[in-house]
């Protein structure tokens, strides 16, 4: 009877031990998503991010014209929105555009506005590589790299308190000026300074996992980086991503490690070249 | 005595009452038989559904869902339920935009805003061009998540 009571006690306590172990695991290993950090994200924060992103997107479109190819644009949107459906931010509607420049690069504005250059489409070989470029930009948005860098929030405790009302026309000129200065800073990050090195490497790592989740061969991401690196060497007059991104070899090393350690090796590669050629032609 | 042990063990191991609840954030989350994209898909969970976390292996989570155990990428899950889509009403966003668009489709921000103070604050900076018509065009592309997901699945043959 005594043995029985001890056993019952052990079984009763086991879940508590498991719970404690699981809590430890979550604090040590759980991927620290931007949305889980520091403060609870409100719908006003998201609205502020989208409104801010719209301004940044309008600036990007003021600098580069939209590429006039409906078929390619729709194709990029289909791939982009499909990949975004695997992202951790269903609250955001991701939008994609091709911009008319030979520069080999892509840009992500907060709120889900993503731009890929015509030069990039000309450089890459297949849909898996295109998915790689887009996945990289999507993870900049899901991890809120610019949002965190500039501390953009819609709630009252931020430097930009009342940001949500700025674009509604209800705030002071000073507030409006402060808002536009933040947009200036975002533009500087995108075109001149670049994001933090760790943010870029984190986006690389998460991109290959996003590719795996969507069914693409994650190794296409390494092919993409090599292709851009080689193009940079060949065409010295074309502006490429390296001016705002970490060194290609460092990025390739980080990607290879992720592919190896995260069970992403030996994924059967689909032939995605034919469909790419069908939709993207120059 | 043996019966008691068996019953207790069955209760403990078949119903993971201690497990954390994790929510699916992606539109779909494939649950694999092993922590690898090469393994068999045993089940597919949908956005908002709850999975019981059993253990973790790098970025893979061993879960209990719909009476089955399997592995799912941690990147598709979250401790908090997915938020509803947030939209920014055109009306509020377009007040300034319309004023600027009247001036010109593509114009310098500072000039079009007519914001003296703003111009003064950034008088030493170059002005930037904006294009809201192009932004509207970008936002007008209407493709549902399901349509896009089907397109990708056709492309990768899954």
Interface residues (C-beta under 8 A of the other chain):
Chain A: X3 X4 X7 X8 X11 X14 X15 X16 X18 X19 X22 X25 X26 X29 X30 X31 X33 X35 X36 X41 X43 X46 X47 X50 X51 X54 X55 X57 X58 X59 X61 X62 X63 X65 X66 X73 X74 X77 X78 X79 X80 X81 X82 X83 X84 X85 X86 X87 X88 X89 X90 X91 X92 X93 X95 X96 X97 X113 X127 X131 X167 X168 X169 X173 X174 X176 X177 X180 X181 X184 X187 X206 X209 X210 X212 X213 X214 X215 X216 X218 X261 X262 X263 X264 X266 X267 X268 X270 X272 X275
Chain B: X1 X4 X5 X8 X9 X11 X12 X17 X18 X19 X20 X25 X26 X27 X28 X30 X34 X35 X36 X37 X38 X47 X53 X55 X56 X58 X59 X60 X73 X74 X75 X76 X78 X79 X80 X82 X83 X84 X85 X86 X87 X88 X92 X93 X95 X96 X106 X109 X113 X115 X116 X117 X118 X121 X122 X125 X128 X129 X130 X131 X132 X134 X135 X137 X138 X139 X141 X143 X144 X145 X147 X148 X149 X151 X152 X153 X155 X156 X157 X158
